[in-house]
């Protein structure tokens, strides 16, 4: 439970730093847009992958993950048709 709390705390700290820098007019609107994209596209997925790579995979979790991926692919194929 503590590990999950610390991971979420890191995300909230990143958001808080961005909020404070925006209110203090440290960054202009264009810089803000690039930082948000950096956080959403690169930093958060990297944080998720690093938290998942620190432990051994559970076979049940692997099966559920495969099911979710296959279900998502089938869903997107049906919706896009």
N, C-alpha and C positions, 0 to 999 in steps of 0.2 A: 504494500500500500504506500509506503514511503517513497518507493521508486517512482510510482505513478505521480504522486504529488510533486516530486522534484522535477519531473519532466514537464508537467503542466505549469509549474512555477517558472521554468525557463521561458516558455511561450508567453506567459503573462508579462514577464520582465521585458521581453523584446517589444511587445505591444506597448507597454508603459513608457519605455524609452522613446519609441516613435511618437507617442502622444505628447510627451513632454517637449520633445524637440520641435514638434509641429506648433504647439502653443507658444513656444519661445521664439518662433520664427527663425530657427536655426537653418531649416531647410525650406527651399521653395517648393511649389506644387509639383514641378517636374521631378525633382529629387525624391519627393515623397512617393510618387508613382513608381519610380524605379526600386525604391527600398521595399515597398509593399510587394512588388513582383518578385524581388529577391527572396523575401521571407516566405511567400506562398509557394513559389515554384521550386526553390532550392533548399532553403533552410529547414522548413517543416518536414518535407519528405526525408531529408537526411537525418533529422532528429528521430523520426519514426524508425528508419532502417537501423540506425545505430542502437536504439533501445531494443530492437528485436534481435540483433546480431550478438548480443551479449549473453544469450542463454541458449541451451540446446533445444532444438525444435521438438515439440510434442507431436507424436504421430496423429493424434486426433485433431490437433490444430492444423496440421498440414492437410489432412483430408477435408476439413471444413473450408480452408482457404482455397483449395483446388475447386471445390464445389461452388464457392462464391465467384471465382474467376470464370468458370465455365458458364454459370448462370448469367453473369454480366455480359459475356460475349453473346450468348444466345439472345438475351434481351435487346442488346444494341442491334443485332442483326434483324430481329423482328421489327423493331421500331423504325429502323432506317429503310426497310423494304417498302 
